[in-house]
Amino acid sequence: MLDYYNAEKNKEETMEKEVLVIVDLKEGKLEKFMGWMQSDEGMSVRKSAAHPEKTIGAVKPDKSGVMFKVFVHNMEKMKEMVSGRNPIGKPVYDECVNKMDVWELTKVEI
């Protein structure tokens, strides 16, 4: 019984969640923000929360923001990152981001 419980607990801890992140950027900060997100430092922060290699991104036509579909493996780290509380990401967040909104996604069968 304990083995089943531990297996289920581990399964829950490693389950991916698909989320949509909408980033509202400060004027003229798209290049700085995206450059940091793709840097070694930015990738280490992203990897602590999600799978960057699975992320799908898009830029608003007026370059005032970006949208990411993210496959999250650590929701607490994701919340820390998108709220600007990650100590590594905080400087670029404060300089570039007005706000980030996050939605959990679920598949709709049609």
Backbone as CSV, one residue per row, in Angstrom:
resi,resn,N_x,N_y,N_z,CA_x,CA_y,CA_z,C_x,C_y,C_z
1,MET,0.827,-1.200,0.000,0.000,0.000,0.000,0.865,1.255,0.000
2,LEU,1.932,1.256,0.788,2.818,2.405,0.863,3.498,2.667,-0.478
3,ASP,3.889,1.594,-1.193,4.510,1.760,-2.505,3.550,2.439,-3.477
4,TYR,2.281,2.041,-3.451,1.290,2.675,-4.310,1.139,4.150,-3.967
5,TYR,1.071,4.463,-2.675,0.948,5.852,-2.229,2.137,6.675,-2.709
6,ASN,3.350,6.169,-2.527,4.552,6.891,-2.954,4.584,7.076,-4.469
7,ALA,4.173,6.066,-5.202,4.142,6.168,-6.664,3.156,7.246,-7.099
8,GLU,1.985,7.277,-6.481,0.984,8.292,-6.822,1.469,9.686,-6.440
9,LYS,2.110,9.806,-5.295,2.628,11.094,-4.854,3.701,11.588,-5.826
10,ASN,4.624,10.720,-6.227,5.664,11.094,-7.179,5.069,11.468,-8.532
11,LYS,4.042,10.755,-8.938,3.376,11.050,-10.205,2.783,12.454,-10.166
12,GLU,2.124,12.808,-9.059,1.534,14.133,-8.920,2.604,15.219,-8.929
13,GLU,3.731,14.956,-8.283,4.798,15.951,-8.204,5.464,16.195,-9.547
14,THR,5.474,15.183,-10.425,6.157,15.321,-11.708,5.207,15.600,-12.866
15,MET,3.919,15.682,-12.606,2.968,15.939,-13.691,3.164,17.338,-14.259
16,GLU,3.125,17.415,-15.562,3.199,18.708,-16.229,1.831,19.368,-16.234
17,LYS,1.862,20.684,-16.145,0.653,21.477,-16.338,0.924,22.393,-17.507
18,GLU,-0.052,22.509,-18.381,0.064,23.446,-19.480,-0.543,24.764,-19.026
19,VAL,0.229,25.842,-19.176,-0.271,27.155,-18.799,-0.033,28.138,-19.936
20,LEU,-0.831,29.174,-19.929,-0.685,30.278,-20.864,-0.230,31.480,-20.055
21,VAL,0.868,32.091,-20.480,1.397,33.268,-19.801,1.332,34.448,-20.770
22,ILE,0.649,35.500,-20.361,0.572,36.736,-21.144,1.424,37.771,-20.424
23,VAL,2.411,38.320,-21.127,3.342,39.283,-20.547,3.075,40.657,-21.147
24,ASP,2.764,41.618,-20.305,2.597,43.012,-20.712,3.923,43.710,-20.432
25,LEU,4.594,44.161,-21.502,5.931,44.746,-21.372,5.894,46.264,-21.334
26,LYS,6.897,46.823,-20.682,7.080,48.273,-20.699,7.526,48.679,-22.100
27,GLU,7.243,49.902,-22.464,7.518,50.377,-23.816,8.988,50.193,-24.195
28,GLY,9.199,49.583,-25.364,10.534,49.410,-25.910,11.384,48.339,-25.242
29,LYS,10.787,47.458,-24.462,11.565,46.485,-23.687,11.499,45.053,-24.229
30,LEU,10.889,44.850,-25.396,10.763,43.499,-25.947,12.132,42.845,-26.163
31,GLU,13.034,43.534,-26.829,14.331,42.946,-27.157,15.130,42.606,-25.894
32,LYS,15.124,43.485,-24.916,15.835,43.234,-23.657,15.241,42.019,-22.950
33,PHE,13.910,41.969,-22.853,13.234,40.866,-22.169,13.505,39.537,-22.876
34,MET,13.324,39.498,-24.187,13.512,38.253,-24.931,14.980,37.835,-24.928
35,GLY,15.887,38.796,-24.975,17.304,38.471,-24.899,17.646,37.792,-23.586
36,TRP,17.095,38.317,-22.491,17.343,37.709,-21.187,16.715,36.314,-21.108
37,MET,15.506,36.167,-21.620,14.825,34.868,-21.573,15.632,33.792,-22.296
38,GLN,16.383,34.182,-23.325,17.166,33.222,-24.104,18.613,33.103,-23.615
39,SER,19.007,33.936,-22.659,20.367,33.893,-22.120,20.535,32.673,-21.215
40,ASP,21.778,32.349,-20.875,22.042,31.234,-19.964,21.346,31.455,-18.614
41,GLU,21.404,32.685,-18.120,20.770,33.021,-16.848,19.255,32.839,-16.932
42,GLY,18.647,33.360,-17.983,17.213,33.232,-18.170,16.779,31.787,-18.355
43,MET,17.565,31.043,-19.117,17.234,29.631,-19.333,17.295,28.841,-18.024
44,SER,18.236,29.170,-17.150,18.316,28.444,-15.872,17.081,28.708,-15.016
45,VAL,16.590,29.941,-15.032,15.367,30.266,-14.294,14.175,29.547,-14.911
46,ARG,14.082,29.589,-16.227,12.972,28.924,-16.919,12.985,27.422,-16.671
47,LYS,14.171,26.804,-16.732,14.287,25.353,-16.528,13.906,24.934,-15.112
48,SER,14.040,25.826,-14.150,13.664,25.480,-12.783,12.153,25.336,-12.627
49,ALA,11.401,25.893,-13.553,9.936,25.863,-13.471,9.276,25.044,-14.573
50,ALA,9.888,25.017,-15.750,9.212,24.449,-16.911,10.216,23.810,-17.866
51,HIS,9.703,23.352,-18.994,10.512,22.759,-20.054,10.633,23.768,-21.195
52,PRO,11.703,24.576,-21.216,11.835,25.607,-22.258,11.771,25.062,-23.683
53,GLU,12.258,23.837,-23.877,12.269,23.270,-25.225,10.866,22.988,-25.753
54,LYS,9.875,22.960,-24.882,8.490,22.737,-25.294,7.692,24.037,-25.393
55,THR,8.256,25.151,-24.941,7.537,26.420,-24.895,7.227,26.923,-26.297
56,ILE,6.013,27.426,-26.453,5.574,28.035,-27.708,5.319,29.505,-27.417
57,GLY,5.927,30.378,-28.202,5.797,31.806,-27.942,5.281,32.582,-29.134
58,ALA,4.738,33.745,-28.844,4.268,34.668,-29.880,4.423,36.088,-29.356
59,VAL,4.654,37.018,-30.275,4.829,38.430,-29.936,3.614,39.203,-30.426
60,LYS,3.119,40.128,-29.607,2.024,40.998,-30.043,2.500,41.828,-31.244
61,PRO,1.639,42.093,-32.195,2.053,42.857,-33.388,2.680,44.213,-33.069
62,ASP,2.233,44.872,-31.999,2.805,46.178,-31.647,4.015,46.055,-30.720
63,LYS,4.461,44.819,-30.471,5.627,44.511,-29.634,5.484,44.974,-28.180
64,SER,4.242,45.120,-27.735,4.001,45.541,-26.354,3.902,44.368,-25.382
65,GLY,4.043,43.162,-25.906,3.948,42.002,-25.043,4.181,40.715,-25.783
66,VAL,4.217,39.644,-25.012,4.408,38.307,-25.560,3.447,37.347,-24.883
67,MET,3.257,36.213,-25.535,2.405,35.155,-25.009,3.196,33.863,-25.112
68,PHE,3.154,33.060,-24.063,3.835,31.782,-24.055,2.884,30.677,-23.620
69,LYS,2.896,29.559,-24.343,2.293,28.330,-23.836,3.460,27.571,-23.227
70,VAL,3.338,27.271,-21.927,4.450,26.719,-21.158,4.035,25.387,-20.548
71,PHE,4.962,24.448,-20.547,4.748,23.143,-19.932,5.493,23.142,-18.597
72,VAL,4.747,23.330,-17.520,5.298,23.560,-16.188,5.472,22.247,-15.437
73,HIS,6.638,22.070,-14.805,6.862,20.915,-13.935,6.991,21.329,-12.470
74,ASN,7.101,22.648,-12.198,7.181,23.132,-10.815,6.378,24.437,-10.723
75,MET,5.124,24.310,-10.310,4.214,25.462,-10.307,4.658,26.537,-9.316
76,GLU,5.247,26.162,-8.201,5.711,27.175,-7.241,6.814,28.035,-7.855
77,LYS,7.742,27.408,-8.567,8.801,28.167,-9.246,8.212,29.045,-10.353
78,MET,7.188,28.536,-11.044,6.539,29.327,-12.092,5.891,30.560,-11.478
79,LYS,5.187,30.390,-10.366,4.549,31.525,-9.697,5.588,32.543,-9.236
80,GLU,6.708,32.050,-8.741,7.796,32.936,-8.311,8.317,33.746,-9.498
81,MET,8.471,33.095,-10.643,9.004,33.754,-11.829,8.037,34.806,-12.380
82,VAL,6.776,34.441,-12.538,5.828,35.363,-13.183,5.371,36.493,-12.266
83,SER,5.614,36.358,-10.971,5.257,37.436,-10.052,6.416,38.402,-9.820
84,GLY,7.588,38.079,-10.388,8.748,38.939,-10.217,9.494,38.698,-8.919
85,ARG,9.221,37.583,-8.245,9.866,37.283,-6.967,11.106,36.408,-7.101
86,ASN,11.423,35.939,-8.310,12.625,35.135,-8.473,13.838,36.049,-8.361
87,PRO,14.752,35.772,-7.434,15.872,36.692,-7.212,16.782,36.871,-8.430
88,ILE,16.920,35.847,-9.243,17.763,35.953,-10.441,17.063,36.781,-11.517
89,GLY,15.755,36.582,-11.685,15.010,37.270,-12.723,14.460,38.630,-12.341
90,LYS,14.504,38.968,-11.070,13.892,40.213,-10.594,14.395,41.471,-11.305
91,PRO,15.703,41.640,-11.521,16.157,42.870,-12.195,15.550,43.068,-13.584
92,VAL,15.518,42.019,-14.396,14.947,42.164,-15.735,13.430,42.306,-15.660
93,TYR,12.801,41.629,-14.712,11.358,41.766,-14.511,11.025,43.224,-14.190
94,ASP,11.743,43.798,-13.213,11.475,45.177,-12.798,11.708,46.163,-13.933
95,GLU,12.719,45.908,-14.767,13.026,46.817,-15.861,12.072,46.679,-17.048
96,CYS,11.600,45.461,-17.306,10.895,45.199,-18.564,9.399,44.917,-18.454
97,VAL,8.925,44.423,-17.342,7.569,43.877,-17.259,6.628,44.793,-16.476
98,ASN,5.459,45.060,-17.078,4.380,45.709,-16.340,3.652,44.675,-15.484
99,LYS,3.290,43.545,-16.124,2.621,42.457,-15.400,2.634,41.197,-16.246
100,MET,2.440,40.078,-15.570,2.262,38.786,-16.234,1.005,38.152,-15.669
101,ASP,0.203,37.603,-16.553,-0.992,36.860,-16.152,-0.822,35.418,-16.594
102,VAL,-1.307,34.487,-15.764,-1.151,33.062,-16.037,-2.499,32.365,-15.950
103,TRP,-2.748,31.467,-16.913,-3.958,30.648,-16.910,-3.545,29.194,-17.069
104,GLU,-4.169,28.310,-16.298,-3.981,26.883,-16.500,-4.859,26.461,-17.665
105,LEU,-4.319,25.633,-18.524,-5.032,25.188,-19.716,-5.531,23.752,-19.544
106,THR,-6.692,23.484,-20.083,-7.202,22.124,-20.144,-7.688,21.876,-21.556
107,LYS,-7.476,20.673,-22.017,-7.887,20.279,-23.357,-9.409,20.144,-23.408
108,VAL,-9.982,20.604,-24.484,-11.423,20.492,-24.699,-11.649,19.447,-25.789
109,GLU,-12.367,18.413,-25.455,-12.693,17.382,-26.462,-13.822,17.896,-27.352
110,ILE,-13.625,17.792,-28.656,-14.663,18.251,-29.598,-15.071,17.156,-30.537
